[in-house]
Amino acid sequence: MIIKRKKPKDSISKFPRQHRENNYSMYKLICIMGFFIIIGLSVLIGVQHFQQLKTMEKLKEYESKAAEHRQRQSELELEIERLHENDYIEVLARERLGLVKPDEVIFQLED
């Protein structure tokens, strides 16, 4: 005849109490590490987004400057074309340098 012994109530679980506490501590540690990893990744994504916004602002600024330079270049090209005309050169010489033809008389009025 086989007699079965009843197990004491302390050993009802498969794992001893000490092992369960170590297991709980390990899960707690893993959860805390996961939390910090998620926080770190969130901060990293935020920093990258901020840098992207700054880069986009600089890009818009450089594009506007490039547009201004292209407009200035087209104005200068037009000025170069006009400098090849004798009439325009004469107008510039009269306005900027104050040159006159030999038989002209200039009257200057003061305000």
TORLOSE-758553 format. One record per atom (N, C-alpha, C): y, x, z; residue in one letter. Coordinates in steps of 0.2 Angstrom, whole numbers, plus 5000, padded with zeros to 4 digits. Atoms other than C-alpha are relative to their C-alpha. Example, Ala and Ser with C-alpha at 12.3 -4.5 7.8 and 13.67 -1.06 7.14 Angstrom:
[rec [4994, 5004, 5000], "A"];
[rec [4978, 5062, 5039], "A"];
[rec [5006, 5004, 5000], "A"];
[rec [4994, 4996, 4999], "S"];
[rec [4995, 5068, 5036], "S"];
[rec [5005, 4996, 5003], "S"];
end
This chain:
[rec [4994, 5004, 5000], "M"];
[rec [5000, 5000, 5000], "M"];
[rec [5006, 5004, 5000], "M"];
[rec [4994, 4997, 5001], "I"];
[rec [5017, 5006, 4995], "I"];
[rec [5006, 4997, 5004], "I"];
[rec [4994, 5003, 4997], "I"];
[rec [5032, 5003, 5006], "I"];
[rec [5006, 5003, 4997], "I"];
[rec [4993, 4998, 5003], "K"];
[rec [5049, 5003, 4999], "K"];
[rec [5005, 5000, 5005], "K"];
[rec [4994, 5000, 4995], "R"];
[rec [5063, 5009, 5009], "R"];
[rec [5006, 4997, 4997], "R"];
[rec [4994, 5002, 5002], "K"];
[rec [5079, 5001, 5009], "K"];
[rec [5005, 5005, 5000], "K"];
[rec [4994, 4995, 5000], "K"];
[rec [5094, 5012, 5004], "K"];
[rec [5005, 4998, 5005], "K"];
[rec [4994, 5002, 4996], "P"];
[rec [5108, 5013, 5016], "P"];
[rec [5006, 4998, 4996], "P"];
[rec [4994, 5002, 5004], "K"];
[rec [5124, 5005, 5011], "K"];
[rec [5004, 5005, 4997], "K"];
[rec [4996, 4995, 5003], "D"];
[rec [5133, 5021, 5009], "D"];
[rec [4998, 5003, 4993], "D"];
[rec [5003, 4997, 5006], "S"];
[rec [5122, 5026, 4995], "S"];
[rec [4999, 4995, 4995], "S"];
[rec [5001, 5005, 5005], "I"];
[rec [5123, 5010, 4985], "I"];
[rec [5002, 5002, 4993], "I"];
[rec [4998, 4998, 5006], "S"];
[rec [5133, 5018, 4971], "S"];
[rec [4996, 5006, 4997], "S"];
[rec [5004, 4995, 5003], "K"];
[rec [5125, 5030, 4959], "K"];
[rec [5003, 5007, 5002], "K"];
[rec [4997, 4993, 4999], "F"];
[rec [5138, 5044, 4963], "F"];
[rec [5002, 5000, 5008], "F"];
[rec [4998, 5000, 4993], "P"];
[rec [5141, 5050, 4980], "P"];
[rec [5008, 5000, 5001], "P"];
[rec [4993, 5001, 4999], "R"];
[rec [5158, 5047, 4987], "R"];
[rec [5005, 5006, 4998], "R"];
[rec [4996, 4994, 5002], "Q"];
[rec [5165, 5064, 4985], "Q"];
[rec [5000, 5001, 4993], "Q"];
[rec [5000, 4999, 5007], "H"];
[rec [5160, 5065, 4967], "H"];
[rec [5005, 4994, 4997], "H"];
[rec [4996, 5005, 5003], "R"];
[rec [5169, 5048, 4964], "R"];
[rec [5008, 5002, 5001], "R"];
[rec [4993, 4998, 4999], "E"];
[rec [5185, 5055, 4972], "E"];
[rec [5002, 5006, 4996], "E"];
[rec [4999, 4994, 5005], "N"];
[rec [5184, 5071, 4961], "N"];
[rec [5001, 4997, 4993], "N"];
[rec [4999, 5003, 5007], "N"];
[rec [5182, 5060, 4946], "N"];
[rec [5007, 4996, 5000], "N"];
[rec [4994, 5004, 5000], "Y"];
[rec [5197, 5049, 4951], "Y"];
[rec [5006, 5005, 5000], "Y"];
[rec [4994, 4995, 5000], "S"];
[rec [5208, 5065, 4954], "S"];
[rec [5000, 5002, 4992], "S"];
[rec [5000, 4997, 5007], "M"];
[rec [5203, 5071, 4936], "M"];
[rec [5003, 4995, 4996], "M"];
[rec [4997, 5005, 5004], "Y"];
[rec [5208, 5054, 4928], "Y"];
[rec [5007, 5000, 5002], "Y"];
[rec [4993, 5000, 4998], "K"];
[rec [5224, 5054, 4938], "K"];
[rec [5004, 5006, 4996], "K"];
[rec [4998, 4994, 5003], "L"];
[rec [5227, 5072, 4932], "L"];
[rec [5001, 4999, 4992], "L"];
[rec [5000, 5001, 5007], "I"];
[rec [5223, 5067, 4914], "I"];
[rec [5006, 4995, 4998], "I"];
[rec [4995, 5005, 5001], "C"];
[rec [5235, 5052, 4915], "C"];
[rec [5007, 5003, 5000], "C"];
[rec [4994, 4997, 4999], "I"];
[rec [5249, 5062, 4921], "I"];
[rec [5002, 5005, 4995], "I"];
[rec [4999, 4995, 5006], "M"];
[rec [5247, 5076, 4908], "M"];
[rec [5001, 4996, 4994], "M"];
[rec [4999, 5004, 5006], "G"];
[rec [5246, 5062, 4895], "G"];
[rec [5007, 4997, 5000], "G"];
[rec [4993, 5002, 5000], "F"];
[rec [5262, 5055, 4901], "F"];
[rec [5005, 5005, 4999], "F"];
[rec [4995, 4995, 5001], "F"];
[rec [5271, 5071, 4901], "F"];
[rec [5000, 5002, 4992], "F"];
[rec [5000, 4998, 5007], "I"];
[rec [5265, 5075, 4883], "I"];
[rec [5003, 4994, 4996], "I"];
[rec [4997, 5005, 5004], "I"];
[rec [5271, 5058, 4877], "I"];
[rec [5008, 5000, 5001], "I"];
[rec [4993, 4999, 4998], "I"];
[rec [5288, 5061, 4886], "I"];
[rec [5003, 5006, 4995], "I"];
[rec [4998, 4994, 5003], "G"];
[rec [5289, 5078, 4878], "G"];
[rec [5000, 4999, 4992], "G"];
[rec [4999, 5001, 5007], "L"];
[rec [5285, 5072, 4860], "L"];
[rec [5006, 4995, 4999], "L"];
[rec [4994, 5004, 5001], "S"];
[rec [5298, 5058, 4862], "S"];
[rec [5006, 5004, 5000], "S"];
[rec [4994, 4996, 5000], "V"];
[rec [5311, 5071, 4867], "V"];
[rec [5000, 5004, 4993], "V"];
[rec [5000, 4996, 5006], "L"];
[rec [5306, 5082, 4852], "L"];
[rec [5002, 4995, 4994], "L"];
[rec [4998, 5004, 5006], "I"];
[rec [5307, 5067, 4840], "I"];
[rec [5007, 4998, 5000], "I"];
[rec [4993, 5002, 4999], "G"];
[rec [5324, 5062, 4847], "G"];
[rec [5005, 5006, 4998], "G"];
[rec [4996, 4994, 5002], "V"];
[rec [5331, 5080, 4845], "V"];
[rec [4999, 5001, 4992], "V"];
[rec [5000, 4999, 5007], "Q"];
[rec [5324, 5081, 4827], "Q"];
[rec [5004, 4994, 4996], "Q"];
[rec [4996, 5005, 5003], "H"];
[rec [5332, 5064, 4823], "H"];
[rec [5008, 5002, 5001], "H"];
[rec [4993, 4998, 4999], "F"];
[rec [5349, 5070, 4830], "F"];
[rec [5002, 5006, 4995], "F"];
[rec [4998, 4995, 5005], "Q"];
[rec [5348, 5086, 4819], "Q"];
[rec [5000, 4997, 4993], "Q"];
[rec [5000, 5003, 5007], "Q"];
[rec [5344, 5075, 4804], "Q"];
[rec [5006, 4997, 4999], "Q"];
[rec [4994, 5003, 5001], "L"];
[rec [5359, 5065, 4807], "L"];
[rec [5006, 5005, 4999], "L"];
[rec [4995, 4995, 5001], "K"];
[rec [5370, 5080, 4809], "K"];
[rec [5000, 5003, 4993], "K"];
[rec [5001, 4998, 5007], "T"];
[rec [5363, 5087, 4793], "T"];
[rec [5002, 4996, 4995], "T"];
[rec [4998, 5005, 5004], "M"];
[rec [5366, 5071, 4784], "M"];
[rec [5008, 5000, 4999], "M"];
[rec [4993, 5000, 5000], "E"];
[rec [5384, 5071, 4789], "E"];
[rec [5003, 5006, 4997], "E"];
[rec [4998, 4994, 5004], "K"];
[rec [5386, 5089, 4783], "K"];
[rec [4999, 4999, 4993], "K"];
[rec [5002, 5001, 5007], "L"];
[rec [5378, 5085, 4767], "L"];
[rec [5005, 4995, 4997], "L"];
[rec [4994, 5005, 5003], "K"];
[rec [5391, 5070, 4764], "K"];
[rec [5006, 5004, 5000], "K"];
[rec [4994, 4996, 5000], "E"];
[rec [5405, 5082, 4769], "E"];
[rec [5000, 5005, 4994], "E"];
[rec [5000, 4995, 5006], "Y"];
[rec [5399, 5095, 4756], "Y"];
[rec [5000, 4996, 4994], "Y"];
[rec [4999, 5003, 5006], "E"];
[rec [5397, 5082, 4743], "E"];
[rec [5007, 4998, 4998], "E"];
[rec [4993, 5002, 5002], "S"];
[rec [5414, 5075, 4745], "S"];
[rec [5005, 5006, 4998], "S"];
[rec [4996, 4994, 5002], "K"];
[rec [5421, 5093, 4745], "K"];
[rec [4998, 5002, 4992], "K"];
[rec [5002, 4999, 5007], "A"];
[rec [5411, 5096, 4729], "A"];
[rec [5003, 4996, 4995], "A"];
[rec [4997, 5004, 5004], "A"];
[rec [5418, 5081, 4721], "A"];
[rec [5008, 5001, 4999], "A"];
[rec [4993, 4998, 5000], "E"];
[rec [5436, 5086, 4726], "E"];
[rec [5001, 5007, 4995], "E"];
[rec [5000, 4993, 5004], "H"];
[rec [5432, 5104, 4718], "H"];
[rec [4999, 4998, 4992], "H"];
[rec [5001, 5001, 5007], "R"];
[rec [5426, 5096, 4702], "R"];
[rec [5006, 4996, 4997], "R"];
[rec [4994, 5003, 5002], "Q"];
[rec [5441, 5085, 4701], "Q"];
[rec [5006, 5005, 4999], "Q"];
[rec [4995, 4995, 5000], "R"];
[rec [5452, 5100, 4704], "R"];
[rec [4999, 5005, 4993], "R"];
[rec [5002, 4996, 5006], "Q"];
[rec [5442, 5110, 4690], "Q"];
[rec [5002, 4996, 4994], "Q"];
[rec [4998, 5004, 5007], "S"];
[rec [5445, 5096, 4677], "S"];
[rec [5008, 5000, 4999], "S"];
[rec [4993, 5000, 5001], "E"];
[rec [5464, 5096, 4681], "E"];
[rec [5002, 5007, 4998], "E"];
[rec [4999, 4993, 5002], "L"];
[rec [5464, 5115, 4679], "L"];
[rec [4998, 5001, 4993], "L"];
[rec [5002, 4999, 5007], "E"];
[rec [5455, 5114, 4663], "E"];
[rec [5005, 4996, 4995], "E"];
[rec [4994, 5004, 5003], "L"];
[rec [5468, 5101, 4657], "L"];
[rec [5006, 5004, 4999], "L"];
[rec [4994, 4995, 5000], "E"];
[rec [5482, 5113, 4662], "E"];
[rec [4999, 5006, 4995], "E"];
[rec [5001, 4995, 5005], "I"];
[rec [5474, 5127, 4652], "I"];
[rec [5000, 4998, 4993], "I"];
[rec [4999, 5003, 5007], "E"];
[rec [5473, 5116, 4637], "E"];
[rec [5007, 4999, 4998], "E"];
[rec [4993, 5002, 5001], "R"];
[rec [5491, 5111, 4639], "R"];
[rec [5004, 5007, 4999], "R"];
[rec [4997, 4993, 5000], "L"];
[rec [5496, 5130, 4641], "L"];
[rec [5000, 5003, 4993], "L"];
[rec [5001, 4997, 5007], "H"];
[rec [5490, 5133, 4623], "H"];
[rec [5006, 4997, 4995], "H"];
[rec [4995, 5004, 5004], "E"];
[rec [5504, 5121, 4617], "E"];
[rec [5007, 5004, 5001], "E"];
[rec [4994, 4997, 4999], "N"];
[rec [5521, 5129, 4614], "N"];
[rec [5005, 4996, 5003], "N"];
[rec [4995, 5004, 4997], "D"];
[rec [5531, 5114, 4619], "D"];
[rec [4999, 5000, 5007], "D"];
[rec [5001, 5000, 4993], "Y"];
[rec [5523, 5114, 4636], "Y"];
[rec [5002, 5006, 5003], "Y"];
[rec [4998, 4994, 4998], "I"];
[rec [5526, 5132, 4638], "I"];
[rec [5008, 5000, 5001], "I"];
[rec [4992, 5000, 5000], "E"];
[rec [5545, 5129, 4634], "E"];
[rec [5002, 4996, 5006], "E"];
[rec [4998, 5004, 4994], "V"];
[rec [5546, 5115, 4647], "V"];
[rec [4999, 5004, 5007], "V"];
[rec [5001, 4996, 4994], "L"];
[rec [5538, 5126, 4660], "L"];
[rec [5005, 5006, 5001], "L"];
[rec [4995, 4995, 5000], "A"];
[rec [5550, 5140, 4656], "A"];
[rec [5007, 4998, 5002], "A"];
[rec [4994, 5003, 4998], "R"];
[rec [5565, 5129, 4658], "R"];
[rec [5000, 4998, 5007], "R"];
[rec [5001, 5003, 4993], "E"];
[rec [5559, 5120, 4674], "E"];
[rec [4999, 5006, 5005], "E"];
[rec [5002, 4995, 4995], "R"];
[rec [5552, 5135, 4684], "R"];
[rec [5004, 5006, 5000], "R"];
[rec [4996, 4994, 5000], "L"];
[rec [5561, 5150, 4678], "L"];
[rec [5007, 4999, 4998], "L"];
[rec [4993, 5001, 5001], "G"];
[rec [5577, 5142, 4673], "G"];
[rec [5003, 5004, 4993], "G"];
[rec [4998, 4997, 5007], "L"];
[rec [5577, 5150, 4655], "L"];
[rec [5004, 4995, 4996], "L"];
[rec [4996, 5004, 5005], "V"];
[rec [5589, 5143, 4642], "V"];
[rec [5000, 5003, 4993], "V"];
[rec [4999, 4997, 5006], "K"];
[rec [5591, 5145, 4624], "K"];
[rec [5007, 5004, 4999], "K"];
[rec [4994, 4996, 5000], "P"];
[rec [5604, 5157, 4618], "P"];
[rec [5007, 4996, 4999], "P"];
[rec [4994, 5004, 5001], "D"];
[rec [5617, 5144, 4613], "D"];
[rec [5001, 4994, 5004], "D"];
[rec [5000, 5006, 4996], "E"];
[rec [5614, 5132, 4627], "E"];
[rec [5005, 5002, 5006], "E"];
[rec [4996, 4999, 4994], "V"];
[rec [5626, 5129, 4642], "V"];
[rec [4997, 4995, 5005], "V"];
[rec [5003, 5004, 4994], "I"];
[rec [5619, 5123, 4659], "I"];
[rec [5005, 4998, 5005], "I"];
[rec [4996, 5002, 4995], "F"];
[rec [5628, 5113, 4671], "F"];
[rec [4996, 4998, 5006], "F"];
[rec [5003, 5002, 4994], "Q"];
[rec [5622, 5112, 4689], "Q"];
[rec [5004, 4996, 5004], "Q"];
[rec [4997, 5005, 4995], "L"];
[rec [5627, 5098, 4700], "L"];
[rec [4997, 5001, 5007], "L"];
[rec [5002, 5000, 4993], "E"];
[rec [5627, 5100, 4719], "E"];
[rec [5001, 4994, 5003], "E"];
[rec [5000, 5007, 4996], "D"];
[rec [5623, 5085, 4730], "D"];
[rec [5004, 5001, 5006], "D"];
end
